[in-house]
Amino acid sequence: MTGIAQAERLKDLASVQGVRQNQLIGYGLVVGLDGSGDQTTQTPFTVQSVASMLKGMGVNLPPGTTLQLKNVAAVMVTSSLPAFAQPGQLLDVTVSSMGNAKSIRGGTLLMTPLKGADGQIYAMAQGNVLVSGAGAAVNGAKAQVNHLSVGRISSGATVERAVVSVLGQDNVIRLELNDTDFSTASRVVDAINQHFGNGTAAALDGRVIQVRTPIGSNDRVAFLGALESISVNPAQTAAKVIMNARTGSIVMNQAVMLDPCAVSHGNLSVVIKNETAVSQPAPFSKGKTVITQTPQIEIKSEPGQMMLVKGGASLSDVVKALNSIGATPQDLLAILQAMKSSGALRAELEII
């Protein structure tokens, strides 16, 4: 017997169209490192960035000057701009070394503009980098804990530009289900109309649901808060088996079922080894010591076990049955593929 679907909040099943995060990225410099910065001979862009920064500050280097920097590292700065973010709001940023710096621990990120996909600057980042790691090296010996070339700055960026979000234009919003499912979309529409009245919601397809909202921003926000809290019984997910061929990991959901089938499992191993024998001549016989190799081949065949799987077996029955014949994860990969080919496995088989 499969498990009974439990009611979930609508906010866990769907999101409001247009309410989303936007990724930001920027290129900057981390200074103040304790000799663990980029090696300038291998990362010329670090020197170019420092020279360009100094020129912008009115410092003109003499022609032919070669900078030997040890306390500077070129980094990429990333963050996410949340929905409805306003100028002045603070964001956390991640700082990642892009050169060959040994560590950016203890460094300070200089003012770095963060741009969106449209090339516009949406935030400015600056601050002390916090790296949750440590390392030491002496005389060729090295010890390191965690990663030293990636750090984080809490509240390290300030929003400078807001993303225009039109919510509830024409008093209509659209909900997008996390997974396309016509049954779940129909149940969501029924739950919304039952709570707010007929005609409030209508399904456009198996993923998008159109909902009418009240007039006025205050009433609309209160309406959306109540909308997100509605409980919905989602439709049962499709039967699916995910297999990782590299690690042997197998994950099945509770909808996986089997038709009647028989499974035979057995192991055949071949061991080939050489035994070295030394032939020593008798004293004063003028013979030579001879080393010979004696090959030995051993074949082990464990008896196969035939197992009958009854029709309609659930996930727990499948797992117990396959474990009872001593199938390893790698064996399960082959067994499940054979079941799918024979038509006995009623599930989608996905190999990653």
NUKOLRO-889415 format. One record per residue (C-alpha): residue number from 1; residue in one letter; z, x, y. Coordinates in Angstrom, 1 decimal, decimal comma. Example, Ala and Ser with C-alpha at 12.3 -4.5 7.8 and 13.67 -1.06 7.14 Angstrom:
// NUKOLRO-889415
1_A_7,8_12,3_-4,5
2_S_7,1_13,7_-1,1
END
This chain:
// NUKOLRO-889415
1_M_0,0_0,0_0,0
2_T_-1,0_1,4_3,4
3_G_1,5_1,6_6,2
4_I_1,7_-1,2_8,7
5_A_0,4_-0,4_12,2
6_Q_3,1_-0,1_14,8
7_A_2,8_-1,4_18,3
8_E_2,0_1,2_21,0
9_R_2,1_1,2_24,7
10_L_-1,3_0,7_26,4
11_K_-0,8_3,9_28,4
12_D_-0,7_5,8_25,0
13_L_-4,0_4,2_23,9
14_A_-6,1_4,3_27,1
15_S_-6,4_5,8_30,5
16_V_-7,6_4,5_33,9
17_Q_-11,1_5,5_34,7
18_G_-11,2_8,0_37,6
19_V_-7,5_9,0_37,2
20_R_-7,8_12,5_35,9
21_Q_-7,0_16,2_36,5
22_N_-9,5_18,7_38,0
23_Q_-9,5_22,3_36,9
24_L_-9,3_25,0_39,6
25_I_-10,1_28,7_39,3
26_G_-9,9_31,8_41,5
27_Y_-10,3_35,6_41,5
28_G_-7,5_37,6_43,0
29_L_-5,5_40,9_43,0
30_V_-2,0_41,6_41,7
31_V_-0,3_44,4_43,4
32_G_3,1_46,2_43,1
33_L_2,7_47,2_39,5
34_D_4,6_50,2_38,1
35_G_1,6_52,3_37,2
36_S_0,3_49,7_34,7
37_G_-2,6_48,5_36,7
38_D_-6,4_48,7_36,0
39_Q_-8,0_52,1_35,4
40_T_-10,4_52,3_38,3
41_T_-12,9_54,4_36,5
42_Q_-13,5_51,6_33,9
43_T_-13,0_48,6_36,3
44_P_-15,0_49,4_39,4
45_F_-14,7_45,7_40,6
46_T_-11,0_46,3_41,2
47_V_-11,7_49,1_43,7
48_Q_-14,5_47,0_45,3
49_S_-12,1_44,1_45,7
50_V_-9,4_46,3_47,3
51_A_-11,9_47,9_49,7
52_S_-13,3_44,5_50,7
53_M_-9,7_43,2_51,3
54_L_-8,8_46,2_53,4
55_K_-12,0_45,8_55,5
56_G_-11,1_42,2_56,1
57_M_-7,8_43,3_57,4
58_G_-9,3_45,8_59,8
59_V_-8,8_49,0_57,7
60_N_-12,0_50,9_57,5
61_L_-12,0_53,6_54,8
62_P_-13,8_56,9_55,5
63_P_-17,2_57,2_53,8
64_G_-17,1_58,7_50,3
65_T_-13,4_57,8_49,8
66_T_-12,5_57,5_46,2
67_L_-9,6_55,2_45,5
68_Q_-7,3_56,1_42,6
69_L_-5,3_52,9_42,1
70_K_-2,6_52,5_39,5
71_N_-0,6_49,6_40,9
72_V_-3,4_47,0_41,3
73_A_-4,9_44,7_38,7
74_A_-7,8_42,2_39,1
75_V_-6,9_38,8_37,7
76_M_-8,2_35,3_37,3
77_V_-6,0_32,5_38,5
78_T_-6,2_29,0_37,0
79_S_-4,5_25,7_37,6
80_S_-5,1_22,0_37,4
81_L_-5,2_19,6_40,4
82_P_-3,5_16,4_39,3
83_A_-4,8_12,9_40,3
84_F_-3,8_11,7_43,8
85_A_-2,6_15,2_44,8
86_Q_-2,1_15,5_48,5
87_P_-2,2_18,6_50,9
88_G_1,1_20,4_50,8
89_Q_1,9_19,6_47,2
90_L_2,8_22,6_45,0
91_L_1,1_23,5_41,8
92_D_1,9_25,9_38,9
93_V_-0,7_28,6_38,3
94_T_-1,5_31,0_35,4
95_V_-2,5_34,6_36,2
96_S_-4,5_36,4_33,6
97_S_-5,6_40,1_33,8
98_M_-9,4_40,5_33,5
99_G_-9,5_44,3_33,5
100_N_-7,7_46,9_31,4
101_A_-4,3_46,7_33,0
102_K_-1,4_47,4_30,6
103_S_0,9_44,9_32,2
104_I_1,1_42,7_35,2
105_R_4,9_42,3_34,8
106_G_6,7_42,6_38,2
107_G_3,5_42,3_40,2
108_T_2,8_40,1_43,2
109_L_-0,4_37,9_43,5
110_L_-2,0_38,2_46,8
111_M_-3,4_35,1_48,5
112_T_-6,1_33,7_46,3
113_P_-8,3_30,6_47,0
114_L_-8,6_28,2_44,1
115_K_-12,0_26,4_43,9
116_G_-13,2_23,4_42,0
117_A_-16,4_22,8_40,1
118_D_-18,1_21,9_43,4
119_G_-17,3_25,3_45,0
120_Q_-14,8_23,8_47,5
121_I_-11,4_25,4_48,0
122_Y_-8,7_23,0_47,0
123_A_-5,6_25,2_46,9
124_M_-4,2_28,6_47,8
125_A_-2,1_30,7_45,4
126_Q_0,3_33,5_46,1
127_G_3,7_34,7_44,7
128_N_5,5_36,8_42,2
129_V_4,2_36,8_38,7
130_L_6,6_36,0_35,9
131_V_5,7_37,5_32,5
132_S_7,8_36,6_29,5
133_G_7,4_39,8_27,7
134_A_8,4_43,5_27,7
135_G_7,0_46,7_26,5
136_A_7,6_50,5_26,4
137_A_5,6_53,5_25,3
138_V_6,5_57,2_24,9
139_N_4,9_60,1_23,1
140_G_2,3_57,9_21,4
141_A_4,9_55,3_20,2
142_K_4,6_51,8_21,5
143_A_6,7_48,7_21,3
144_Q_5,8_45,4_22,8
145_V_7,3_41,9_22,9
146_N_5,0_39,0_23,7
147_H_1,9_39,2_25,9
148_L_2,0_41,4_29,0
149_S_-1,3_40,6_30,6
150_V_-0,8_36,9_31,3
151_G_1,9_35,5_33,6
152_R_2,8_32,3_35,5
153_I_3,9_31,5_39,0
154_S_5,9_28,3_39,3
155_S_4,9_26,3_42,4
156_G_2,7_29,2_43,2
157_A_-0,2_27,3_44,8
158_T_-0,3_24,9_47,7
159_V_-2,9_22,0_47,8
160_E_-5,1_22,3_50,8
161_R_-7,7_19,5_50,1
162_A_-7,3_16,2_48,3
163_V_-9,8_14,7_45,9
164_V_-11,0_11,3_47,0
165_S_-10,0_8,7_44,3
166_V_-11,2_5,2_44,7
167_L_-8,8_3,1_42,6
168_G_-9,3_-0,6_42,2
169_Q_-12,5_-0,8_44,3
170_D_-13,7_-4,5_44,4
171_N_-10,3_-5,3_42,8
172_V_-11,5_-4,1_39,4
173_I_-10,4_-1,1_37,3
174_R_-11,7_0,1_34,0
175_L_-9,6_1,3_31,1
176_E_-11,0_3,9_28,7
177_L_-9,7_4,0_25,2
178_N_-8,9_7,4_23,8
179_D_-11,0_6,7_20,7
180_T_-13,9_4,3_20,5
181_D_-12,9_1,4_18,3
182_F_-14,2_-2,2_18,7
183_S_-11,2_-3,7_16,9
184_T_-8,7_-1,9_19,2
185_A_-10,7_-2,9_22,3
186_S_-10,6_-6,5_21,2
187_R_-6,9_-6,4_20,6
188_V_-6,3_-4,8_24,0
189_V_-8,2_-7,5_25,8
190_D_-6,3_-10,2_23,9
191_A_-2,9_-8,6_24,8
192_I_-3,8_-8,2_28,5
193_N_-5,1_-11,8_28,8
194_Q_-2,1_-13,1_27,0
195_H_0,2_-11,3_29,4
196_F_-1,6_-11,9_32,7
197_G_-3,8_-14,9_32,0
198_N_-7,3_-15,6_30,7
199_G_-10,1_-13,8_32,4
200_T_-8,1_-10,8_33,5
201_A_-9,7_-8,4_31,0
202_A_-13,1_-8,1_29,3
203_A_-14,4_-5,5_26,9
204_L_-17,7_-3,9_28,1
205_D_-18,1_-1,9_24,8
206_G_-15,9_-0,3_22,1
207_R_-14,3_2,0_24,6
208_V_-14,3_0,6_28,2
209_I_-12,4_-2,5_29,2
210_Q_-12,8_-4,0_32,7
211_V_-9,6_-5,4_34,2
212_R_-9,2_-7,5_37,4
213_T_-6,4_-6,4_39,7
214_P_-4,6_-8,1_42,6
215_I_-5,6_-7,6_46,2
216_G_-3,5_-5,0_48,1
217_S_-2,5_-1,5_47,1
218_N_1,2_-2,3_46,6
219_D_0,5_-5,3_44,3
220_R_-2,2_-3,2_42,5
221_V_0,2_-0,4_41,7
222_A_2,9_-2,8_40,4
223_F_0,2_-4,5_38,3
224_L_-0,9_-1,2_36,8
225_G_2,7_-0,3_36,0
226_A_3,1_-3,5_34,1
227_L_-0,3_-3,1_32,5
228_E_0,6_0,3_31,1
229_S_3,8_-1,1_29,4
230_I_2,0_-3,7_27,4
231_S_2,4_-3,3_23,7
232_V_-0,7_-3,4_21,5
233_N_-1,1_-3,1_17,7
234_P_-4,1_-0,8_17,4
235_A_-6,6_-1,2_14,6
236_Q_-6,1_1,0_11,5
237_T_-7,9_4,3_11,9
238_A_-10,9_5,1_9,8
239_A_-10,2_7,0_6,6
240_K_-10,7_10,7_7,2
241_V_-10,0_14,0_5,5
242_I_-10,1_17,2_7,6
243_M_-10,4_20,4_5,7
244_N_-10,2_24,0_7,1
245_A_-12,3_26,2_4,8
246_R_-10,9_29,4_6,3
247_T_-7,2_28,6_5,8
248_G_-7,3_26,0_3,0
249_S_-5,5_23,5_5,2
250_I_-6,1_19,8_4,3
251_V_-5,0_16,8_6,3
252_M_-5,6_13,2_5,3
253_N_-4,6_10,0_7,1
254_Q_-3,0_7,1_5,4
255_A_-6,2_5,1_5,1
256_V_-7,7_7,5_2,5
257_M_-8,4_5,6_-0,8
258_L_-9,9_6,5_-4,1
259_D_-12,0_4,6_-6,6
260_P_-11,3_5,1_-10,3
261_C_-12,2_8,7_-11,4
262_A_-11,2_11,5_-13,7
263_V_-10,5_15,0_-12,5
264_S_-10,4_18,1_-14,7
265_H_-8,9_21,3_-13,4
266_G_-8,8_24,7_-15,1
267_N_-8,8_28,4_-14,2
268_L_-10,9_31,2_-15,5
269_S_-10,0_34,8_-14,5
270_V_-11,7_38,0_-15,5
271_V_-9,8_41,3_-15,1
272_I_-11,7_44,6_-15,4
273_K_-9,7_47,9_-15,3
274_N_-10,2_51,5_-16,4
275_E_-7,6_53,5_-18,3
276_T_-7,7_57,2_-17,7
277_A_-7,3_59,5_-20,8
278_V_-6,9_63,3_-20,6
279_S_-8,0_65,4_-23,6
280_Q_-6,2_68,7_-23,6
281_P_-7,6_71,5_-25,9
282_A_-5,3_73,6_-28,2
283_P_-3,9_76,9_-26,9
284_F_-6,3_79,8_-27,1
285_S_-9,2_77,6_-28,3
286_K_-11,2_78,3_-25,2
287_G_-11,8_74,5_-24,8
288_K_-11,8_72,6_-21,5
289_T_-9,7_69,8_-20,4
290_V_-11,7_66,6_-20,3
291_I_-10,9_63,4_-18,5
292_T_-12,3_60,2_-19,9
293_Q_-12,4_56,6_-18,6
294_T_-11,9_53,8_-21,0
295_P_-12,9_50,5_-19,5
296_Q_-11,1_47,3_-20,5
297_I_-12,2_43,8_-19,9
298_E_-9,7_40,9_-20,2
299_I_-10,7_37,3_-19,9
300_K_-8,0_34,6_-19,3
301_S_-8,9_31,0_-19,5
302_E_-6,2_28,5_-18,8
303_P_-6,6_25,1_-20,5
304_G_-8,1_22,4_-18,2
305_Q_-6,2_19,3_-17,5
306_M_-7,9_15,9_-17,3
307_M_-6,3_13,5_-14,9
308_L_-7,1_9,8_-14,4
309_V_-6,9_8,5_-10,9
310_K_-6,6_4,7_-10,7
311_G_-8,7_2,7_-8,3
312_G_-7,1_1,9_-4,9
313_A_-4,8_5,0_-5,0
314_S_-3,2_5,6_-1,6
315_L_-2,7_9,0_0,1
316_S_0,7_9,6_-1,5
317_D_-0,8_8,9_-5,0
318_V_-3,7_11,3_-4,3
319_V_-1,4_14,1_-3,2
320_K_1,0_13,6_-6,1
321_A_-1,8_13,5_-8,7
322_L_-3,5_16,6_-7,4
323_N_-0,2_18,5_-7,3
324_S_0,6_17,4_-10,8
325_I_-2,3_19,4_-12,2
326_G_-1,3_22,5_-10,2
327_A_-4,2_22,4_-7,7
328_T_-3,9_25,0_-4,9
329_P_-5,2_24,2_-1,4
330_Q_-8,4_26,1_-2,2
331_D_-8,8_24,1_-5,4
332_L_-8,3_20,9_-3,4
333_L_-11,3_21,8_-1,2
334_A_-13,6_21,9_-4,2
335_I_-12,0_18,8_-5,8
336_L_-12,2_16,6_-2,7
337_Q_-15,8_17,7_-2,1
338_A_-16,7_16,8_-5,7
339_M_-14,9_13,4_-5,3
340_K_-16,9_12,7_-2,1
341_S_-20,2_13,6_-3,9
342_S_-19,4_11,3_-6,8
343_G_-18,6_8,4_-4,5
344_A_-14,9_8,2_-5,6
345_L_-13,5_9,3_-2,3
346_R_-13,7_6,5_0,3
347_A_-13,2_8,6_3,4
348_E_-15,1_10,7_5,9
349_L_-15,0_14,3_4,9
350_E_-15,0_16,8_7,8
351_I_-15,0_20,6_7,3
352_I_-13,9_22,7_10,2
END
